[in-house]
Amino acid sequence: MHAPIGDVTEGARLIALGMHPKLLPSRDAVYADLVRRFNEDDEFRAVAEEVAAGLGLVVLAVSMRAGAVLVPEEGSVFEQKLDEYARRAAFGDRRDVEKVLHGLAHLAVAALAFPRPDDLADDAYVGRVSVDSGQGCRSRGSRRPFGRCPKA
């Protein structure tokens, strides 16, 4: 794919804006335009996803409500290891903040591992969360969370 340099620049800008967790499209007109373009233009979507992949990120979703939702791939410079998380989560006297962070982590694991009604009806369903890989599996280990699969 050979995209115009302007599209690559705008795709990179969308990914950069997504890296600011407090920034929302409703508060930034440029961000809102890029989110709209991502959702309406398949070629621009592909460019933005490739820019993210080049940075070691996966685009989970892009919406006006949340903006660009990105997660790091394994081995990415943006990946946070468990020991790094533990060091950053130690807020000293701020135990209340630490408890909330740990609660959110537990909630995320529960959301991945808890079977959905369709899973309960499927006799072949095997739900598990692998600590080694950090990936949630819904059925026979073939799907990643949020329905994203690695490119072959």
N, C-alpha and C positions, 0 to 999 in steps of 0.2 A: 504494500500500500504506500503510495506516494501522496501525502497530504500537503496542502499548501502550508508554508511556514507560519502563516497567521493562525491557521487552525491548531497547529502544534503549540504555538504560544498560548492561545486561549485555552486549550486543553490542559496545559501545564498550570495556567493561572487557576483553573477550576480545582485542580488537585491541591495547589498551594492554599487556596481559600478553605478547602476541606480540612486542612491540617490545623486550622484555628478553631478549636472546639466551641468557643463562645460566639463565633461569628455565624450569623444566620442570614439566609437570602432575604428575609423580610426586612433586614436592617441595612442591606447593601444592594444597590441597584445593579451594579456590575455582576455580583454574585448571582442575583436573581436571573439576570439575562443568560448567564452561562448555564445555570441549572435548567432553565427553559429550553435552551438550545440542546443540551445533553439529552433531554427527554424527547425532543422533537426531531432531531437530526441524527440518523443512524451512523453516518460517516463521522460526525463530530464525536459521538459516543465512542466509537471504535478508537479514534485518536486519543481521547482522554483516558480510556482504559489501557491503551498501550503505554502512554506516558506513566501512568500509575504502575504498570507492570515493570517498566524500566527502573522505577525507584524501589521495587520490591514491595509494592502495595497492591491490594485487591480492592476494587470499587464494589462495595456491597449494595449500595443504593444511593440514589441522588433524588432528593425531593425538595420542594419549597419549604416544607416544615423543618427538615433536619439538615438540609444542605448535602454535601458530599460525605458519605459515610465510608471511611476507609479502614482497612485492617492490614497489618504487615504480614507478608509471607514469611515462612520459616527461613531464617538466615538473613533476613532484611536488617538493615541498619536501624530500622524503626521497631524491630521486635523487642519486646521486653521480657526478659527471662524471669523466672520465679524468684531467684535470689535478688535481682534488681528491684523487683516489685516489693519484696519484703523490706529492703533498705529504704525505698522511697515512701513506703507506707508507715514507717515509724515516725510519727509526728511528735514524739516526746510527750508533752503534757496534753496533746490533742487526741486523747483516746477515743473520743466520740467520733471524730472524723475517721480514724482507723477502723472502728467498728462498722461504720457505714460502708467503707470500701470493701471490707471483707464480706459483709452481707451481700453487696452487689455481685461480688465474684461467686459466692455460693448460689445466688439466684440464677446467674447465667448458666452455671453447670447444671442446676436442676432443670432449667428450661430446655437444655439440650438432651438431658437423659430421661426426663419424664415422658412416658408414651402419650401420643395423641390418640384420639378415638379411632382413627383409621389404623394406627399401629396395633391397637388392642384387638381389632378384628382380623388382623393378618397373622396367621399361624407361624409364618416364617420370620416374623419380626424379632430382631435381636438388637436391643438398644444398649449402647455403651458409650462411655467417654474415656478416651485413652489419655492417661496422664503423660505417657512418653511422647506422644505426638502433639498433644494439646488440641486435638481435633475431635469434634463430636460426630458420631456416626448414627444414622437413623435406621438403616436397613442393610444388613450384610456388609457393613463397612464401606459402602459404595458412594454415599453422599456426604458432602460436607455441610456444616451448618449454613442456613440461609440459601440452600439450593445451589451453591457455587461449586463447580468441580474444576479440578486443575486441568489446564490445557494439555493435550497429548503431545 
